[in-house]
C-alpha cells in the first residue's frame, strides 16, 4: 500500500483533541500509517498506543492533541487472532524472516494443541524475539541482529495471557485467539508453542482486533480517512472503561493545581470531569480523597 499519495486536504473540522481507530493493512509500518494520518488531518502532535509489525494487520489506536496523555490508560489488554505455521522456524519468528529450520509436523490431534495451550495461560515467562525493539546494553536487539552481533541470551519478561483458545486447526496451521497484557509478543508465543510441540513454528499471520477498550469494528481504513470519512472519539469520551467523577468549581480549582479533593473515593483510577463534562485529568482514589496524577488543563 502506498501511504504517500497526495490528497486535496481534509475538509471537515475535527476536535482539537481525540482518538482515531485505524484498521492497518499488512505490509504497512505503524509509523508510516501514523505519519500519513497526521499529514491528511494536519495534526501537529499525535502518537499511537502500540506498534503492529509490518506483516500484521488490524487495530491501531491513534491519539492526538491532549489525548496523547492517555497512552498509559489504553491497551492494558489486547486481543489478537493468530495463525501459526508449525514445522517452520524463521529468524524473526514471523513470515518476513529467513527460514532457519524445517521439520516434519506429526499428525497431532486437536486435543494435543489445546493441551499445550494450558501451559501458556496465566502469568508466564516469555523470551522476547531476536528481532524486537527491546534494548540490551543500550542497543535495540533488532539492530544488533541486523549487524550480525552475537546475542547469547534473549531477555525474558513476565507476561499475562488472559485467554488462549483454538479457533481452527488444519495441519500444518492452527488459528488461535489470544488476549494478553501490554508487552506480550505473539511471535514469541507462536515460537514457544512450536518448541513445546517439538516441531518448531512461526507466526504466519496476525490480526489485532482489540486494544482495550477499543474494538476493530469501530475502526476505519486509511482510504476512508483520505476520502473524508472519519470517526473521532472526543477526549471526554476516550476512557469508557474508567469510572468517572464530576467535580464542582472549587474541586476543579484544587485538582488542576495539584491538590487533593476530599470526598469518598474508593481506591482506584478515575477520570475527572467538570460540570460541563470536560475531561480535566486522571485521579487516584485514596478512600477519603482523590489526588491528581495527570492533569490536562493548566491552572
C-alpha positions in Angstrom: 0.0 0.0 0.0 1.2 3.5 -0.9 0.8 5.8 2.0 2.4 8.8 0.3 -0.4 9.6 -2.1 -1.4 13.3 -2.4 -4.9 14.4 -1.3 -6.7 17.7 -1.7 -6.7 18.1 2.0 -9.2 17.2 4.8 -12.3 19.4 4.6 -14.0 18.6 7.8 -13.1 20.3 11.1 -12.3 17.8 13.8 -12.0 18.2 17.6 -8.7 19.6 18.8 -8.0 16.5 20.9 -9.2 13.0 20.3 -8.7 9.3 19.4 -8.9 7.7 15.9 -9.2 4.0 15.3 -7.5 2.8 12.2 -7.6 -0.7 10.6 -4.0 -1.1 9.4 -3.3 -3.2 6.3 -0.5 -5.8 6.2 2.7 -4.6 4.6 2.5 -1.1 6.2 4.6 0.1 9.1 2.8 1.6 12.0 4.9 4.7 11.9 4.2 5.2 8.2 0.4 4.9 9.0 0.7 7.4 11.8 2.6 9.9 9.6 0.0 9.5 6.8 -2.9 10.3 9.2 -1.0 13.2 10.6 -0.5 14.6 7.1 -4.1 14.1 6.0 -5.5 15.7 9.1 -2.7 18.3 9.6 -2.1 17.0 13.2 0.9 18.6 15.0 1.0 16.2 17.9 0.0 12.6 17.6 1.1 9.1 18.7 -0.2 5.5 18.7 -1.0 3.1 21.5 1.1 0.2 20.4 3.1 -0.9 17.3 2.0 -3.7 14.9 4.6 -5.5 12.9 4.6 -4.7 9.2 3.3 -8.2 8.3 0.4 -7.8 10.7 -2.9 -6.1 10.2 -5.6 -4.8 12.5 -6.4 -2.1 15.0 -4.0 0.8 15.6 -5.2 3.4 18.1 -4.0 6.9 17.2 -4.2 9.7 19.8 -3.7 13.3 19.1 -3.6 16.6 20.9 -4.2 16.3 24.7 -5.3 12.7 24.1 -1.7 11.7 23.8 -1.6 11.9 27.6 -3.9 8.9 27.7 -1.3 6.4 26.4 -0.8 4.9 29.9 -4.6 4.2 30.3 -5.3 2.5 26.9 -4.3 -1.0 25.9 -3.7 -2.8 29.2 -5.0 -5.8 27.4 -5.0 -6.5 23.6 -6.8 -9.3 21.6 -5.3 -11.0 18.6 -6.2 -13.6 16.1 -3.0 -15.6 15.4 -2.3 -18.0 12.5 0.7 -20.3 13.4 2.6 -22.3 10.9 4.0 -25.5 12.5 7.3 -27.1 11.3 9.0 -23.9 10.0 11.3 -21.8 12.2 12.4 -18.3 11.0 14.9 -16.0 12.5 12.3 -13.3 13.1 9.5 -15.7 14.3 7.3 -14.4 11.5 6.9 -14.8 7.7 9.2 -11.9 6.9 12.3 -13.7 8.2 14.8 -16.2 6.9 13.9 -19.9 7.3 16.5 -21.4 9.6 14.9 -24.9 10.1 12.1 -27.1 8.8 10.7 -30.1 10.5 8.1 -32.8 9.8 4.9 -32.0 11.6 3.4 -35.0 13.4 -0.3 -35.7 12.9 -1.3 -34.0 16.2 -4.9 -34.4 17.3 -6.7 -31.2 18.1 -6.7 -32.1 21.7 -2.8 -32.1 21.8 -2.8 -28.4 20.7 -5.4 -27.4 23.3 -3.5 -29.3 26.0 -0.3 -27.5 25.0 -2.1 -24.1 25.3 -2.7 -24.7 29.0 0.9 -24.2 29.9 0.8 -20.7 28.2 -2.2 -19.3 30.1 -1.8 -17.0 33.1 1.5 -15.5 34.2 4.4 -16.9 32.2 8.0 -16.0 31.4 8.5 -15.1 27.8 11.7 -14.6 25.9 11.4 -11.6 23.5 12.0 -12.2 19.8 15.5 -11.7 18.4 14.2 -9.0 16.1 12.5 -6.7 18.6 12.8 -3.2 19.8 13.8 -4.3 23.3 17.2 -2.9 24.4 20.2 -4.9 25.6 23.1 -2.8 26.9 21.5 0.3 25.4 21.1 -1.0 21.9 18.0 -2.4 20.2 18.0 -6.1 19.7 16.9 -5.9 16.0 19.8 -3.6 15.3 22.3 -6.0 16.9 20.8 -8.9 14.9 21.0 -7.0 11.6 24.6 -6.1 12.2 25.4 -9.8 12.9 26.4 -9.2 16.5 26.2 -12.2 18.8 23.4 -12.3 21.3 24.0 -15.1 23.7 20.7 -15.0 25.6 17.4 -13.2 24.8 15.9 -11.1 27.6 12.9 -12.6 29.5 9.9 -10.8 30.8 6.8 -11.8 32.7 3.6 -11.5 30.7 0.0 -12.4 31.4 -2.1 -14.3 28.9 -5.7 -14.0 29.9 -7.3 -16.1 27.2 -5.9 -18.5 24.6 -8.3 -20.6 22.6 -8.1 -22.7 19.4 -10.3 -21.3 16.6 -9.3 -23.5 13.7 -6.9 -26.4 13.1 -5.7 -27.7 9.8 -2.1 -29.0 9.8 0.4 -27.6 9.5 -1.6 -24.4 10.6 -3.7 -23.5 13.5 -5.6 -20.3 14.3 -5.9 -19.1 17.9 -7.5 -16.2 19.7 -5.3 -14.6 22.4 -6.0 -11.9 24.9 -2.8 -10.8 26.7 -1.4 -7.8 28.6 0.6 -5.0 27.2 4.1 -6.1 26.1 3.3 -9.7 25.2 4.8 -10.9 21.9 2.6 -13.0 19.8 5.7 -14.0 17.8 7.3 -15.4 20.9 4.1 -17.2 21.8 3.9 -19.0 18.4 7.6 -19.9 18.6 7.3 -21.3 22.2 4.2 -23.3 21.4 6.0 -24.8 18.4 9.0 -25.7 20.6 6.7 -27.3 23.2 5.2 -29.4 20.5 8.7 -30.4 19.3 8.4 -29.3 15.7 9.0 -25.5 15.9 6.7 -22.8 14.5 6.4 -19.2 13.5 3.6 -16.7 13.4 2.5 -16.6 9.8 -0.4 -14.1 10.2 -1.6 -11.7 12.9 -4.7 -9.6 13.2 -5.2 -7.3 16.2 -8.9 -7.0 16.9 -9.0 -5.1 20.3 -6.9 -2.6 22.2 -8.8 -2.2 25.5 -11.3 -0.5 25.5 -11.5 -0.2 21.7 -12.6 -2.7 19.0 -11.7 -3.1 15.4 -15.4 -3.0 14.4 -15.2 0.8 15.1 -12.1 1.4 13.0 -11.7 3.0 9.6 -9.3 2.2 6.8 -6.7 4.8 5.6 -8.6 5.1 2.4 -11.7 6.2 4.3 -9.7 8.9 6.0 -8.3 10.0 2.7 -11.9 10.1 1.4 -13.1 12.3 4.2 -14.8 9.6 6.2 -13.6 9.8 9.8 -14.8 8.9 13.3 -13.2 10.8 16.1 -13.6 9.8 19.8 -13.6 13.0 21.8 -11.2 13.4 24.7 -14.2 13.4 27.1 -15.4 10.0 25.7 -12.0 8.3 25.3 -11.9 6.3 28.6 -15.3 4.5 28.9 -13.6 1.7 30.9 -12.6 4.1 33.8 -15.0 5.3 36.4 -16.0 9.0 36.2 -16.3 11.6 38.9 -17.6 15.1 38.4 -16.2 18.0 40.5 -17.7 21.4 41.2 -15.8 24.6 40.5 -13.9 24.6 43.8 -12.9 21.0 43.4 -11.7 21.6 39.8 -9.7 24.6 41.1 -7.9 22.4 43.7 -7.5 19.4 41.4 -5.8 21.2 38.4 -3.4 22.9 40.9 -2.3 19.5 42.3 -4.4 19.4 45.4 -6.3 16.5 46.9 -10.1 16.8 46.7 -11.9 15.5 49.7 -14.8 13.1 49.4 -15.5 9.3 49.3 -13.4 7.9 46.5 -12.6 4.2 46.9 -9.1 3.2 45.8 -8.6 3.1 42.0 -8.3 5.3 39.0 -10.9 7.9 38.0 -11.4 10.2 35.0 -12.2 13.5 36.5 -14.6 15.9 34.7 -16.0 19.3 35.4 -19.7 20.2 35.3 -19.7 20.6 31.5 -18.4 17.1 31.1 -14.9 18.1 30.0 -12.1 15.7 31.0 -9.7 17.7 33.2 -7.5 14.9 34.3 -6.9 11.4 35.8 -7.1 11.0 39.6 -6.3 8.2 42.1 -8.8 7.4 44.8 -7.5 7.3 48.3 -10.8 6.4 50.1 -11.5 9.8 51.5 -9.9 11.9 48.8 -8.8 11.9 45.2 -5.5 13.2 44.1 -4.4 14.2 40.6 -1.9 12.0 38.7 -2.5 13.6 35.3 -3.9 17.0 34.5 -4.9 18.1 31.1 -5.6 21.8 31.8 -3.2 24.3 33.2 -4.4 26.5 36.1 
